[in-house]
């Protein structure tokens, strides 16, 4: 049996960094999802294990806090573990460290599982052995993921885009990190010169499908704190809260 906490290392190569020579938030998010994938695969709950049971994991919500963005040619270590499992959702936490063990940030994620045939949620408590890896006593030092309010008024439509080949995942839906890319691209580069994104919360509502035109709406809740929403017509696809420091 594997340890409850898994640790995975990733090298920050130049092509993963921005103009400041620091890893981008989507790249960090991608490493977080890789760590989650490896942790699940090692313990018998990876993609092939789930699809053999006609199930698949679906990311429902994600929060990432970064205190210090790793730079080019450094190593990012990500620790991850399962905090809880109920019938519909499982919660997974993350801790980001440099090679010396200094904490650079934290993450929280909420996952569901859907039946590949019915496309409806499946009962996670039926997954034999999953509960053996719950590590409820260890909690990442990051605030819970709060509800993101729908934008009903006082917002601006900042841009739109069509979901294309490089945006989609194995299901031909918008890749989880592509949502983040499109959201943070609405900010001017001057913002990234002056500040950094300290925390992002994202709620995946429905699937952004290939060929669909999606609109991005934005509202500043308070200085350097924004709510953004991605819509397919009048249908919400994804929403996010971004806090700059």
matplotlib code that plots the C-alpha trace (Angstrom):
import matplotlib.pyplot as plt

x = [0.0, 1.3, 1.7, -1.3, 0.7, 2.4, 5.3, 6.1, 8.8, 8.6, 11.4, 10.5, 11.9, 12.2, 9.2, 7.0, 7.8, 6.5, 8.4, 9.5, 11.2, 8.6, 6.2, 2.8, -0.3, -1.7, 1.6, 1.5, -2.1, -1.1, 1.6, -1.0, -3.3, -0.4, 0.4, -3.3, -3.2, 0.0, -1.3, -4.5, -2.8, -0.4, -3.2, -5.5, -7.8, -6.3, -7.7, -7.5, -8.7, -11.7, -12.6, -12.5, -15.4, -17.0, -16.3, -14.1, -12.9, -14.2, -12.7, -15.5, -13.7, -10.1, -8.3, -4.6, -2.6, 0.9, 3.1, 6.2, 6.3, 9.1, 11.6, 13.3, 15.6, 14.2, 12.4, 8.8, 7.8, 4.0, 2.7, -0.9, -3.4, -7.1, -8.9, -12.3, -14.8, -18.6, -21.1, -20.7, -17.3, -13.8, -11.6, -7.8, -5.2, -1.8, 1.3, 3.9, 7.5, 10.9, 13.9, 14.8, 11.4, 10.2, 6.5, 5.5, 1.8, -1.2, -4.1, -7.6, -9.6, -13.0, -13.6, -16.6, -16.9, -19.4, -20.7, -19.4, -22.6, -25.2, -23.0, -24.5, -22.6, -21.5, -21.3, -17.7, -18.3, -18.6, -15.0, -13.4, -10.3, -10.6, -11.5, -8.2, -6.3, -8.2, -5.9, -8.4, -6.0, -3.8, -5.2, -3.4, -3.3, -5.5, -9.0, -12.0, -13.3, -16.1, -19.2, -18.6, -21.6, -23.1, -22.6, -26.1, -25.3, -22.5, -20.2, -18.4, -18.0, -14.3, -13.7, -14.9, -13.2, -14.0, -12.9, -10.4, -8.1, -5.4, -8.1, -9.7, -8.9, -9.5, -13.3, -13.2, -14.1, -12.2, -9.1, -9.2, -6.1, -7.3, -10.1, -7.5, -5.4, -8.4, -9.4, -6.0, -5.4, -8.1, -5.6, -3.1, 0.5, 1.1, -0.8, 1.7, 4.5, 3.2, 1.5, 1.0, -2.0, -2.0, -5.2, -7.5, -10.7, -12.4, -15.8, -16.3, -20.1, -20.6, -18.5, -17.0, -17.3, -15.2, -16.4, -18.4, -18.0, -17.6, -17.9, -15.9, -17.5, -15.6, -16.5, -14.1, -15.5, -12.9, -9.5, -7.5, -10.2, -12.2, -15.1, -15.0, -17.5, -17.4, -20.7, -22.1, -24.9, -26.9, -25.5, -22.7, -19.8, -17.2, -16.6, -13.5, -12.4, -8.9, -7.1, -4.0, -1.3]
y = [0.0, 3.4, 6.3, 8.6, 11.5, 11.5, 13.7, 14.6, 16.8, 19.0, 21.0, 24.6, 24.8, 28.1, 27.3, 27.0, 30.5, 34.0, 37.2, 37.4, 34.0, 32.6, 29.6, 30.7, 30.0, 27.6, 25.7, 25.4, 24.2, 21.7, 20.3, 20.1, 18.0, 15.8, 15.2, 14.3, 11.9, 10.2, 9.9, 8.3, 6.0, 4.6, 3.8, 2.1, 4.9, 6.3, 6.8, 3.2, 1.9, 4.2, 3.6, -0.2, 0.5, 2.8, 5.9, 8.9, 11.6, 15.2, 18.3, 20.3, 23.1, 24.2, 26.8, 27.6, 30.0, 30.9, 32.9, 32.6, 31.6, 29.1, 30.4, 29.0, 26.0, 25.3, 22.2, 22.4, 19.6, 19.0, 16.9, 15.7, 13.6, 12.9, 14.7, 13.3, 11.2, 11.2, 9.8, 12.5, 14.2, 13.7, 16.5, 16.6, 19.0, 20.1, 21.7, 23.3, 23.4, 24.3, 21.9, 23.0, 22.3, 26.0, 26.2, 28.2, 27.7, 25.4, 24.0, 22.5, 20.5, 18.9, 15.9, 14.0, 10.8, 10.3, 7.2, 7.1, 5.7, 7.7, 10.8, 11.1, 11.2, 7.9, 6.9, 7.4, 5.3, 2.3, 2.6, -0.2, 0.9, 4.6, 5.4, 3.7, 6.7, 9.4, 11.6, 13.9, 14.8, 16.7, 19.9, 22.3, 25.8, 27.3, 28.7, 26.6, 27.2, 29.8, 30.0, 32.3, 34.5, 34.6, 37.9, 39.3, 43.0, 45.6, 43.5, 44.0, 41.6, 41.7, 39.2, 36.0, 33.1, 29.9, 26.6, 25.1, 22.0, 23.2, 24.0, 20.6, 17.5, 13.8, 14.3, 17.2, 19.6, 22.7, 21.5, 22.4, 24.6, 26.3, 27.9, 29.5, 30.6, 32.4, 34.0, 35.5, 36.6, 39.3, 41.2, 43.6, 42.7, 45.8, 44.1, 41.2, 43.7, 45.4, 42.5, 38.7, 36.5, 35.3, 33.2, 31.8, 29.9, 28.2, 26.5, 24.2, 24.4, 22.8, 21.6, 24.0, 22.1, 22.2, 24.8, 26.7, 30.5, 31.5, 34.9, 36.1, 38.6, 40.5, 42.5, 44.0, 43.3, 45.4, 46.6, 43.8, 41.2, 40.1, 37.8, 36.4, 34.2, 32.2, 31.8, 29.9, 32.2, 32.5, 29.3, 29.5, 27.3, 28.3, 31.0, 32.2, 34.6, 36.0, 37.9, 40.0, 41.0]
z = [0.0, -0.9, 1.5, 2.0, 0.8, -2.6, -3.7, -7.3, -8.8, -11.9, -13.5, -14.5, -18.1, -20.0, -22.2, -19.1, -17.9, -18.7, -19.6, -15.9, -16.0, -13.6, -14.1, -15.3, -13.3, -15.9, -15.9, -12.1, -12.4, -14.9, -12.6, -9.8, -12.0, -13.0, -9.3, -8.7, -11.7, -10.6, -7.0, -8.2, -10.7, -8.1, -5.8, -8.4, -9.2, -12.4, -15.8, -17.0, -13.7, -13.8, -17.4, -16.9, -14.5, -17.1, -14.9, -15.3, -12.9, -13.4, -11.8, -10.2, -8.3, -7.8, -5.7, -6.0, -3.8, -4.8, -2.4, -4.6, -8.2, -9.1, -11.6, -14.7, -14.0, -10.6, -9.3, -8.0, -5.7, -5.2, -2.3, -2.6, -0.6, -0.2, 2.6, 2.3, 0.2, 0.2, -2.2, -4.9, -4.3, -3.1, -1.8, -2.5, -1.1, -2.4, -1.0, -3.3, -2.3, -3.7, -3.7, -0.2, 1.2, 1.4, 1.0, -2.2, -2.1, -1.6, -3.5, -2.9, -5.4, -5.5, -7.9, -9.0, -11.0, -13.8, -15.5, -19.1, -20.4, -18.6, -18.1, -14.6, -11.3, -9.9, -6.2, -5.0, -1.9, -4.2, -5.3, -3.3, -1.4, -2.0, 1.6, 2.8, 1.4, 3.2, 5.3, 7.0, 9.8, 7.4, 5.9, 3.6, 5.0, 2.4, 2.8, 1.6, -1.9, -1.5, -3.7, -6.7, -7.4, -10.9, -12.7, -13.1, -13.3, -13.2, -15.4, -18.7, -21.6, -22.2, -25.0, -26.7, -28.3, -30.2, -28.7, -31.1, -31.4, -29.0, -26.3, -26.0, -24.0, -24.6, -24.4, -27.0, -24.2, -23.1, -21.1, -17.4, -17.6, -20.8, -18.8, -16.6, -19.6, -21.2, -17.9, -17.0, -20.6, -20.1, -17.9, -19.5, -19.3, -17.1, -14.4, -14.4, -14.2, -11.1, -9.3, -9.2, -8.9, -5.2, -5.3, -8.0, -7.4, -10.3, -10.6, -13.6, -14.3, -17.7, -20.7, -23.2, -26.4, -29.5, -32.0, -29.5, -29.1, -25.5, -23.9, -21.0, -18.5, -15.8, -12.7, -10.1, -6.7, -4.9, -5.8, -7.4, -6.7, -9.7, -10.6, -14.2, -15.9, -19.1, -21.0, -23.9, -24.8, -21.6, -20.2, -17.6, -18.4, -15.8, -13.2, -11.3, -8.5, -9.0, -6.2, -7.1, -4.6]

ax = plt.figure().add_subplot(projection="3d")
ax.plot(x, y, z, "-o")
ax.set_aspect("equal")
plt.show()
